[in-house]
Amino acid sequence: MPDVDFTVLGEYERYKLMASLIVPRPIALVTTVDAGGVVNAAPFSMFGMIGEEPPLVMLSLNRTSPTGRRDTARNIDASGEFVVHLVDEPLTEAADRCGENLPHGVSELTAVGLATTPSLVVAPPTIQAAPVALECVLHEKLETASREVFFGRIVSLHTRDDLIDTETWRVRLAGYAPVARFGASFYTTTRDRFTVGGAATSTTVDEL
């Protein structure tokens, strides 16, 4: 087994190795609004849950150039608000297309044909086709040489009507089919599921 000294690898090589090995990663389709009211939508797989108190998620956005920034980063800095949509199988193609380069001022949602509805708390809208939408306000930001990392505090949650049992606060996983990033241009489904050590009976907040 080769030992790889990360201190001698270049930034690109480190990225390719990490992004292909640390998989699968959930996909966040993020909506933000710019100063002119144009809605931006972009997919990111450097995304994850941080914790429940406070309820935090993380978005890690790469810089487009040494001085360049993504529209999502600019908009979050300006407004402190964004909506994270989790991507399921029916939404995958449209979410992927939202990653295409469009002229400034053109909404990806318009180009792709995704309808929205007003969010409950924040200004960026909610994508109607998404199974889950997490309305977030900026909690904290971390900057590195290559990335801008945003920690969002969830202030409102919207899901598809049949997804959550609100008596037990459990997700009906049989009806939930999110997709994940699997390195390079590959995606993977979450349909092949199994338990370890028998049926899952835990009721802790850490249960899968």
Secondary structure as the mmCIF struct_conf table of DSSP 4:
data_model
#
loop_
_struct_conf.conf_type_id
_struct_conf.id
_struct_conf.beg_label_comp_id
_struct_conf.beg_label_asym_id
_struct_conf.beg_label_seq_id
_struct_conf.end_label_comp_id
_struct_conf.end_label_asym_id
_struct_conf.end_label_seq_id
TURN_TY1_P TURN_TY1_P1 PHE A 6 VAL A 8
BEND BEND1 LEU A 9 LEU A 9
HELX_RH_AL_P HELX_RH_AL_P1 GLU A 11 LEU A 21
BEND BEND2 ILE A 22 ILE A 22
STRN STRN1 ARG A 25 PRO A 26
STRN STRN2 ALA A 28 VAL A 33
TURN_TY1_P TURN_TY1_P2 ALA A 35 GLY A 36
BEND BEND3 GLY A 37 GLY A 37
HELX_LH_PP_P HELX_LH_PP_P1 VAL A 38 VAL A 38
STRN STRN3 VAL A 39 PHE A 44
BEND BEND4 SER A 45 MET A 46
STRN STRN4 PHE A 47 GLU A 52
TURN_TY1_P TURN_TY1_P3 GLU A 53 PRO A 54
STRN STRN5 PRO A 55 ASN A 62
BEND BEND5 THR A 64 THR A 67
HELX_RH_AL_P HELX_RH_AL_P2 ASP A 71 SER A 79
BEND BEND6 GLY A 80 GLY A 80
STRN STRN6 GLU A 81 LEU A 86
STRN STRN7 ASP A 88 ASP A 88
HELX_RH_3T_P HELX_RH_3T_P1 GLU A 89 LEU A 91
HELX_RH_AL_P HELX_RH_AL_P3 THR A 92 ARG A 97
TURN_TY1_P TURN_TY1_P4 CYS A 98 GLY A 99
BEND BEND7 GLU A 100 GLU A 100
TURN_TY1_P TURN_TY1_P5 HIS A 104 GLY A 105
HELX_RH_AL_P HELX_RH_AL_P4 GLU A 108 VAL A 112
TURN_TY1_P TURN_TY1_P6 GLY A 113 GLY A 113
STRN STRN8 THR A 116 THR A 117
BEND BEND8 LEU A 120 PRO A 124
HELX_LH_PP_P HELX_LH_PP_P2 PRO A 125 PRO A 125
STRN STRN9 THR A 126 ILE A 127
TURN_TY1_P TURN_TY1_P7 GLN A 128 ALA A 129
BEND BEND9 PRO A 131 PRO A 131
STRN STRN10 VAL A 132 GLU A 143
BEND BEND10 ALA A 145 SER A 146
STRN STRN11 ARG A 147 THR A 159
TURN_TY1_P TURN_TY1_P8 ASP A 161 ASP A 162
BEND BEND11 LEU A 163 LEU A 163
STRN STRN12 ILE A 164 ASP A 165
TURN_TY1_P TURN_TY1_P9 THR A 166 TRP A 169
STRN STRN13 ARG A 170 VAL A 171
HELX_RH_3T_P HELX_RH_3T_P2 LEU A 173 GLY A 175
STRN STRN14 PRO A 178 PRO A 178
STRN STRN15 VAL A 179 ARG A 181
BEND BEND12 GLY A 183 GLY A 183
TURN_TY1_P TURN_TY1_P10 ALA A 184 SER A 185
STRN STRN16 TYR A 187 THR A 189
BEND BEND13 THR A 190 THR A 190
BEND BEND14 VAL A 196 ALA A 199
BEND BEND15 THR A 204 THR A 204
TURN_TY1_P TURN_TY1_P11 VAL A 205 ASP A 206
#
